[in-house]
Amino acid sequence: MKLRTFRIGGVHPEENKLSSESVTQVAKLPQQAIFPLSQHIGAPAKPVVKKGDKVKVGTLLAEAGGFVSAPVYSSVSGTVMKIDEAIDATGYRKPVIIVKVEGDEWEESIDRSDKLETLDAHPELTPEEIIERVKKAGVTGMGGAGFPTFIKLCPPPTAKAECVILNGVECEPYITSDYRLMMEHADEILVGLDLLMKAVKVNKGYIGIEENKPAAIRLFEEKTKDNPNVEIVPLAKKYPQGGEKQLVDAVIRRQVPAPPAIPVNVGAVVQNVGTAYAVYQAVMKNKPLFERYTTVTGKKLAHPANFLVRMGTPMIDLINECGGMPEGDNKLLAGGPMMGKALTSVEVPICKGTNSVTILSGDEAKRKPAQPCIRCAKCVSACPMGLEPYLLATASALHDWEKVEAAGVTSCIECGSCQFTCPAHRPMLDNIRFGKSTVMGLIKARNAKK
């Protein structure tokens, strides 16, 4: 059988899945938890607690700050110490709520039993009710993007959903949290898929899994063999197959046009397997999103591992559970080596989108000196969006925003394939990210004037 994959660009970085067979551990509770109010795309959440308030696990800390926003819930029980600013995964100081941990008392409304709830047993769950529960629970995209999930479940009137595609690809090197989640909670993920399909009123679901996870493919094929509505799609290994546009191309052979088009414009609603699991917990267990599966990994780390970790836990706590920071030069990343953000502090907390804490050590922690571009066009053939990265990077460095916009920078998914493949070690992604954020700001200002 010929494995499917996306048709434009792509690269093959070394996998380094060091923690793939490490069964998930429950991380220790932190002494204090730090909750950034911007753990999602859109407006920051607005605090509804104040200094001195007592909170439990599952208590609302901050409500959604706009339509594109999501509430933030406490993952610990204790006392609100202060509402302050702290460095988050963006590297900037952002508003946070800091809670001193005092025990582990949960809100009584959360169903903590292991009983599997199925959609058939809950006829009261209408599409509207599912979406409302997902919205209330603060569920966002768990693959790292952080887009509020309920919005994806409400397609614009110009688009009609035909299927739901679950992303079980996990093509980024080092990261294994989604793989462990699939191996340990397949039944809940499949009920989550049922809920997502009902929410968007479709009866076809796909789960894309790369061929380097044969045990997950076998497990899901076995569990869905009598379900004609769900198809497991084994995919050839290629990065960035986890990008939603690339996944749509690989699974249903449809190309999503340039922005502002989104996957639902070609009939697909794409969600991460972690999001499906969070949807199951939100809808069936009344459990807000306050913990997640996270990989902590690195070649020099003593014990790479996967954790079920409460949001707000400082990364250093998890690193210490893996044997501590390695000696010598290290680079700490929120995420993997291709798309992860380098951090300046080990105190940055785990958030909704933190699928991995990656430590690059020794020579891997340092960039090689940039050389002049040799016009080899490797970046062009690697770009999964069909762009010309050398042009975007150069124009961004020269602040030629008109040229950057005309060359399609808003289509860039910031996958890093161009920088990975560049033989001259040029900082292409840095320049393109800068250009993209600047152009997006200019477009926003232009539209505001209309």
C-alpha positions as CSV (number, residue, x, y, z in Angstrom):
1,M,0.0,0.0,0.0
2,K,1.4,3.4,-1.0
3,L,1.3,5.7,2.0
4,R,-0.3,9.1,1.5
5,T,1.5,12.4,2.2
6,F,1.2,16.1,1.2
7,R,2.3,17.1,-2.2
8,I,4.2,20.4,-1.9
9,G,7.6,20.7,-0.2
10,G,8.6,19.1,3.1
11,V,11.8,17.9,4.8
12,H,13.0,14.8,6.8
13,P,14.7,15.9,10.0
14,E,16.2,13.3,12.4
15,E,13.3,12.0,14.5
16,N,15.0,11.7,18.0
17,K,11.9,10.3,19.6
18,L,13.8,9.5,22.8
19,S,10.8,9.3,25.0
20,S,8.4,7.3,22.8
21,E,8.3,4.3,25.1
22,S,8.3,6.3,28.3
23,V,4.8,5.7,29.9
24,T,3.3,9.0,31.0
25,Q,4.0,10.0,34.6
26,V,1.8,12.3,36.7
27,A,4.0,15.3,37.4
28,K,4.4,16.6,40.9
29,L,2.3,19.6,42.0
30,P,4.3,22.9,41.9
31,Q,4.8,25.0,45.0
32,Q,3.2,27.9,43.1
33,A,1.4,27.9,39.8
34,I,1.7,30.7,37.2
35,F,-1.2,31.2,34.9
36,P,-0.6,33.4,31.8
37,L,-3.8,35.2,30.7
38,S,-2.8,34.7,27.0
39,Q,-2.6,31.0,26.6
40,H,-4.5,31.2,23.3
41,I,-4.8,33.2,20.1
42,G,-7.0,36.2,20.5
43,A,-7.8,38.6,23.4
44,P,-6.2,37.8,26.8
45,A,-8.6,36.4,29.5
46,K,-9.8,38.8,32.2
47,P,-9.2,37.9,35.8
48,V,-12.3,37.2,37.9
49,V,-10.3,36.5,41.1
50,K,-8.2,38.8,43.3
51,K,-5.3,38.6,45.8
52,G,-6.2,36.4,48.8
53,D,-9.0,34.5,47.1
54,K,-9.1,30.7,47.8
55,V,-9.3,28.5,44.7
56,K,-9.7,24.8,43.9
57,V,-8.7,22.6,41.0
58,G,-11.1,23.7,38.3
59,T,-12.0,27.1,39.7
60,L,-12.4,29.8,37.1
61,L,-9.5,32.3,37.3
62,A,-10.2,34.5,34.2
63,E,-13.0,34.7,31.8
64,A,-12.7,35.1,28.0
65,G,-11.8,38.6,27.0
66,G,-13.6,38.7,23.7
67,F,-15.1,36.5,21.0
68,V,-11.7,35.0,20.0
69,S,-10.5,34.2,23.5
70,A,-10.8,31.5,26.1
71,P,-11.2,31.3,29.9
72,V,-8.4,30.1,32.2
73,Y,-9.0,27.7,35.1
74,S,-6.9,26.9,38.1
75,S,-5.1,23.6,38.0
76,V,-4.3,23.7,41.7
77,S,-6.0,24.5,45.0
78,G,-4.6,27.3,47.2
79,T,-4.6,31.0,47.5
80,V,-4.2,33.7,44.8
81,M,-0.9,35.4,45.7
82,K,-1.0,38.2,43.2
83,I,-2.0,39.3,39.7
84,D,1.3,40.4,38.1
85,E,3.4,40.0,35.0
86,A,5.9,37.2,34.2
87,I,7.8,35.9,31.3
88,D,5.8,33.4,29.3
89,A,6.6,31.2,26.3
90,T,6.7,34.3,24.0
91,G,9.8,35.6,25.9
92,Y,7.9,38.8,26.9
93,R,6.5,39.8,30.3
94,K,2.7,39.2,30.2
95,P,-0.1,39.4,32.7
96,V,-0.4,36.3,34.9
97,I,-2.3,35.1,38.0
98,I,0.0,33.4,40.6
99,V,-1.5,30.9,43.0
100,K,0.3,29.5,46.1
101,V,-0.4,25.7,46.1
102,E,-2.1,24.3,49.3
103,G,-3.2,20.7,48.8
104,D,-5.2,19.3,45.9
105,E,-8.9,20.0,46.4
106,W,-11.0,19.7,43.3
107,E,-14.3,21.4,42.4
108,E,-17.1,18.8,43.1
109,S,-18.7,19.4,39.7
110,I,-15.8,17.6,37.9
111,D,-16.4,13.9,37.3
112,R,-13.1,12.2,38.3
113,S,-14.2,8.6,37.6
114,D,-12.6,6.5,34.9
115,K,-15.9,5.3,33.5
116,L,-16.0,5.8,29.7
117,E,-18.9,7.9,28.6
118,T,-20.1,7.4,25.0
119,L,-22.2,9.6,22.8
120,D,-24.9,6.9,22.5
121,A,-25.5,7.1,26.3
122,H,-26.1,10.9,26.1
123,P,-28.9,11.7,23.7
124,E,-29.3,15.1,25.3
125,L,-26.0,16.3,23.7
126,T,-27.0,18.5,20.8
127,P,-24.4,20.1,18.5
128,E,-25.1,23.4,20.3
129,E,-24.7,21.9,23.8
130,I,-21.4,20.3,22.8
131,I,-20.0,23.6,21.4
132,E,-21.1,25.5,24.5
133,R,-19.4,23.0,26.9
134,V,-16.2,23.1,24.9
135,K,-16.3,26.9,24.9
136,K,-17.0,27.1,28.7
137,A,-14.2,24.6,29.5
138,G,-11.6,26.8,27.7
139,V,-10.5,24.2,25.3
140,T,-8.0,25.4,22.7
141,G,-5.9,23.8,20.0
142,M,-3.5,21.4,21.9
143,G,-1.0,20.9,19.0
144,G,0.6,24.3,19.9
145,A,-1.5,26.8,17.9
146,G,-3.8,27.6,20.8
147,F,-6.8,28.6,18.7
148,P,-10.1,28.5,20.7
149,T,-11.7,25.2,19.7
150,F,-15.3,26.3,19.7
151,I,-14.7,28.8,16.9
152,K,-13.5,26.0,14.6
153,L,-16.8,24.2,15.4
154,C,-18.8,27.1,14.1
155,P,-17.8,27.4,10.4
156,P,-18.6,30.6,8.6
157,P,-21.9,30.5,6.6
158,T,-19.9,30.5,3.4
159,A,-18.3,27.1,4.3
160,K,-19.8,23.6,4.9
161,A,-18.0,21.0,6.9
162,E,-17.9,17.5,5.3
163,C,-15.5,15.7,7.7
164,V,-13.4,16.0,10.8
165,I,-9.7,15.1,10.6
166,L,-7.8,14.3,13.8
167,N,-4.1,15.1,13.7
168,G,-2.2,12.2,15.3
169,V,0.9,12.9,13.1
170,E,3.3,14.5,15.6
171,C,6.0,15.0,12.9
172,E,8.1,17.4,14.9
173,P,11.4,15.8,16.1
174,Y,11.7,14.8,19.8
175,I,8.0,15.3,20.8
176,T,6.1,12.1,21.9
177,S,3.3,13.5,24.1
178,D,0.5,12.9,21.4
179,Y,1.8,9.4,20.8
180,R,1.6,8.5,24.5
181,L,-1.8,10.0,24.7
182,M,-3.0,7.9,21.7
183,M,-1.6,4.7,23.2
184,E,-3.0,5.4,26.7
185,H,-6.4,7.0,25.9
186,A,-7.5,5.8,22.5
187,D,-11.1,5.2,23.7
188,E,-11.5,8.8,25.0
189,I,-10.0,10.2,21.8
190,L,-12.5,8.3,19.7
191,V,-15.4,9.5,21.8
192,G,-13.9,13.0,21.4
193,L,-14.0,12.5,17.6
194,D,-17.6,11.4,17.8
195,L,-18.4,14.6,19.7
196,L,-16.5,16.8,17.2
197,M,-18.3,15.1,14.3
198,K,-21.7,15.7,15.9
199,A,-20.8,19.3,16.7
200,V,-20.1,20.1,13.1
201,K,-22.9,17.8,11.8
202,V,-20.8,15.4,9.7
203,N,-20.7,11.6,9.7
204,K,-17.2,11.1,8.4
205,G,-14.0,11.2,10.5
206,Y,-10.3,10.5,9.7
207,I,-7.3,10.1,12.0
208,G,-4.0,10.7,10.3
209,I,-1.0,8.9,11.9
210,E,2.5,8.7,10.5
211,E,4.1,5.3,9.8
212,N,6.7,5.7,12.5
213,K,3.9,5.0,15.0
214,P,2.8,1.5,13.9
215,A,1.5,0.5,17.4
216,A,-0.8,3.5,17.4
217,I,-2.0,2.8,13.8
218,R,-2.8,-0.9,14.8
219,L,-4.5,0.2,18.0
220,F,-6.8,2.7,16.3
221,E,-7.5,0.4,13.3
222,E,-8.6,-2.4,15.8
223,K,-10.8,-0.1,17.8
224,T,-12.5,1.4,14.6
225,K,-12.8,-1.8,12.5
226,D,-16.6,-2.0,13.0
227,N,-17.1,1.8,12.6
228,P,-17.7,2.7,8.9
229,N,-17.7,6.4,9.8
230,V,-14.1,6.6,11.0
231,E,-11.0,5.9,8.8
232,I,-7.5,5.5,10.1
233,V,-5.1,7.0,7.5
234,P,-1.4,5.8,7.7
235,L,0.9,8.6,6.4
236,A,4.4,8.6,5.1
237,K,6.9,10.4,7.3
238,K,7.4,13.9,6.2
239,Y,7.6,17.2,8.1
240,P,5.5,19.4,8.5
241,Q,2.7,17.0,7.9
242,G,1.0,18.1,11.2
243,G,0.3,21.5,9.6
244,E,-3.5,21.5,9.1
245,K,-3.3,22.5,5.4
246,Q,-0.7,19.8,4.8
247,L,-2.8,17.2,6.7
248,V,-5.9,18.0,4.7
249,D,-3.9,17.5,1.4
250,A,-2.4,14.2,2.7
251,V,-5.7,12.8,4.0
252,I,-8.4,13.9,1.5
253,R,-6.3,15.2,-1.3
254,R,-7.7,18.8,-1.2
255,Q,-5.5,21.9,-1.3
256,V,-6.6,24.7,1.0
257,P,-6.2,28.1,-0.9
258,A,-4.1,31.0,0.4
259,P,-5.3,33.0,3.4
260,P,-7.9,34.0,4.4
261,A,-9.1,30.5,3.4
262,I,-9.1,27.8,6.1
263,P,-9.5,24.0,5.9
264,V,-13.3,24.2,6.3
265,N,-13.4,26.1,3.0
266,V,-12.6,22.7,1.4
267,G,-14.8,20.8,3.8
268,A,-12.4,19.7,6.6
269,V,-12.4,20.6,10.3
270,V,-8.9,19.7,11.7
271,Q,-8.3,19.0,15.4
272,N,-5.3,17.6,17.3
273,V,-5.8,14.3,19.1
274,G,-5.0,16.1,22.3
275,T,-7.9,18.5,21.6
276,A,-10.2,15.6,21.0
277,Y,-9.2,14.2,24.4
278,A,-9.8,17.6,26.0
279,V,-13.2,17.8,24.3
280,Y,-14.2,14.4,25.7
281,Q,-13.2,15.6,29.2
282,A,-15.0,18.9,28.9
283,V,-18.2,17.5,27.5
284,M,-18.5,14.1,29.3
285,K,-16.7,14.9,32.6
286,N,-17.4,18.6,33.1
287,K,-13.6,19.1,33.3
288,P,-12.1,22.4,32.2
289,L,-8.8,22.4,30.4
290,F,-6.2,22.7,33.2
291,E,-3.7,19.9,32.5
292,R,-2.1,18.3,29.5
293,Y,0.3,15.7,28.2
294,T,3.8,17.2,27.7
295,T,7.2,15.7,26.6
296,V,10.4,16.7,28.4
297,T,13.3,15.7,26.3
298,G,16.9,16.2,25.1
299,K,19.9,14.1,24.1
300,K,21.8,15.0,27.2
301,L,18.9,14.9,29.6
302,A,19.3,12.0,32.0
303,H,15.7,10.7,31.8
304,P,13.5,12.0,28.9
305,A,9.9,11.5,29.8
306,N,6.2,12.2,29.2
307,F,4.1,13.9,31.9
308,L,0.5,14.6,32.6
309,V,1.2,18.1,34.0
310,R,-1.0,20.8,35.5
311,M,-0.9,24.2,33.7
312,G,1.1,26.8,35.5
313,T,3.9,24.3,36.5
314,P,7.3,26.0,36.0
315,M,9.4,24.1,33.4
316,I,12.3,23.7,35.8
317,D,10.1,21.4,38.0
318,L,9.7,19.0,35.1
319,I,13.4,19.2,34.1
320,N,14.4,18.4,37.6
321,E,12.1,15.3,37.5
322,C,14.1,14.2,34.5
323,G,17.5,14.5,36.3
324,G,18.1,18.3,36.0
325,M,19.5,20.6,33.4
326,P,22.5,19.0,31.7
327,E,26.0,20.5,32.2
328,G,27.5,22.8,29.5
329,D,25.7,24.9,26.9
330,N,21.9,24.3,26.6
331,K,19.1,25.9,24.7
332,L,15.6,25.6,26.3
333,L,12.7,25.4,23.9
334,A,8.9,25.6,24.4
335,G,8.0,23.0,21.7
336,G,10.3,21.1,19.4
337,P,13.5,22.1,17.5
338,M,11.7,23.1,14.3
339,M,8.9,25.4,15.5
340,G,9.6,25.8,19.2
341,K,10.4,29.1,20.8
342,A,13.8,29.5,22.6
343,L,13.3,30.7,26.2
344,T,15.3,32.9,28.4
345,S,14.0,31.5,31.7
346,V,13.4,28.0,33.1
347,E,10.6,29.4,35.2
348,V,8.3,29.8,32.2
349,P,5.1,27.9,33.0
350,I,3.5,25.0,31.1
351,C,0.5,26.4,29.2
352,K,-2.4,24.9,27.1
353,G,-0.1,24.8,24.0
354,T,3.1,23.4,25.6
355,N,3.4,20.0,24.0
356,S,7.1,19.7,24.7
357,V,10.0,21.1,26.7
358,T,13.1,20.4,24.6
359,I,16.7,20.9,25.7
360,L,19.3,21.1,23.0
361,S,22.8,20.7,24.3
362,G,26.4,21.2,23.2
363,D,26.9,22.1,19.5
364,E,23.1,21.7,18.8
365,A,22.5,24.6,21.2
366,K,24.5,27.0,19.0
367,R,23.8,28.3,15.6
368,K,26.4,28.0,12.9
369,P,27.6,31.3,11.4
370,A,25.4,32.6,8.6
371,Q,27.0,32.6,5.1
372,P,25.9,34.5,2.0
373,C,23.0,33.0,0.1
374,I,24.2,30.8,-2.7
375,R,20.9,30.9,-4.6
376,C,20.5,27.1,-4.4
377,A,16.7,27.3,-4.1
378,K,16.6,24.4,-1.5
379,C,14.4,26.6,0.6
380,V,11.9,26.9,-2.3
381,S,11.6,23.2,-2.9
382,A,11.3,22.6,0.9
383,C,8.5,25.1,1.5
384,P,5.2,23.3,2.1
385,M,3.3,26.4,1.2
386,G,4.9,26.9,-2.2
387,L,6.5,30.2,-1.2
388,E,10.0,31.7,-2.0
389,P,11.6,31.9,1.5
390,Y,14.8,33.4,0.3
391,L,12.8,36.3,-1.1
392,L,10.6,36.7,2.0
393,A,13.6,36.6,4.4
394,T,15.7,39.1,2.4
395,A,12.8,41.6,1.9
396,S,11.9,41.3,5.6
397,A,15.5,42.0,6.6
398,L,15.4,45.1,4.4
399,H,12.0,46.2,5.8
400,D,10.4,46.1,2.3
401,W,6.9,45.4,3.7
402,E,5.2,45.9,0.4
403,K,7.3,43.3,-1.3
404,V,7.0,40.9,1.8
405,E,3.2,41.2,1.6
406,A,3.1,40.7,-2.2
407,A,5.2,37.6,-1.9
408,G,2.6,35.9,0.3
409,V,4.1,36.1,3.8
410,T,0.7,35.6,5.4
411,S,0.6,32.1,4.0
412,C,3.8,31.1,5.9
413,I,3.1,28.5,8.6
414,E,6.5,29.2,10.3
415,C,7.5,25.5,10.1
416,G,11.2,26.2,9.7
417,S,11.7,23.9,6.8
418,C,13.5,26.7,4.9
419,Q,16.0,27.3,7.7
420,F,16.5,23.6,8.3
421,T,17.4,23.0,4.6
422,C,19.6,26.1,4.1
423,P,23.2,25.1,3.5
424,A,24.3,28.7,4.3
425,H,22.7,28.5,7.8
426,R,20.9,31.8,7.2
427,P,18.3,32.9,9.9
428,M,15.5,32.7,7.4
429,L,12.7,31.8,9.8
430,D,13.6,34.7,12.2
431,N,13.4,37.2,9.4
432,I,10.2,35.8,7.9
433,R,8.5,35.7,11.4
434,F,9.4,39.3,11.9
435,G,8.1,40.2,8.4
436,K,4.9,38.2,8.9
437,S,4.0,39.8,12.2
438,T,4.8,43.3,10.8
439,V,2.7,42.7,7.7
440,M,-0.2,41.3,9.7
441,G,-0.1,44.4,11.9
442,L,-0.2,46.6,8.8
443,I,-3.1,44.7,7.3
444,K,-5.0,45.0,10.6
445,A,-4.4,48.8,10.7
446,R,-5.5,49.1,7.1
447,N,-8.7,47.2,7.7
448,A,-9.5,49.3,10.8
449,K,-9.5,52.4,8.6
450,K,-12.1,51.1,6.2
